[in-house]
């Protein structure tokens, strides 16, 4: 049986932290930024962690 392939998009967009959690960028920051407030865009800049509900799914994608 062949090896499982990792999800290449997930490999490129997620990073594992030292504690084993996954860091991700926030959505809704790619286009139509003129209609979004300055405060909203500023809050979308910072990275966040993948939720615990999705952590198992992300781990499978990264292998």
Buried (B, 14 or more C-beta within 10 A) or exposed (E): EEEEEEBEEBEEEBEEEEEEBBEBBEEEEEEEEEEEEEEEEEEBEEEEEBEEEEBEEBBEBEE
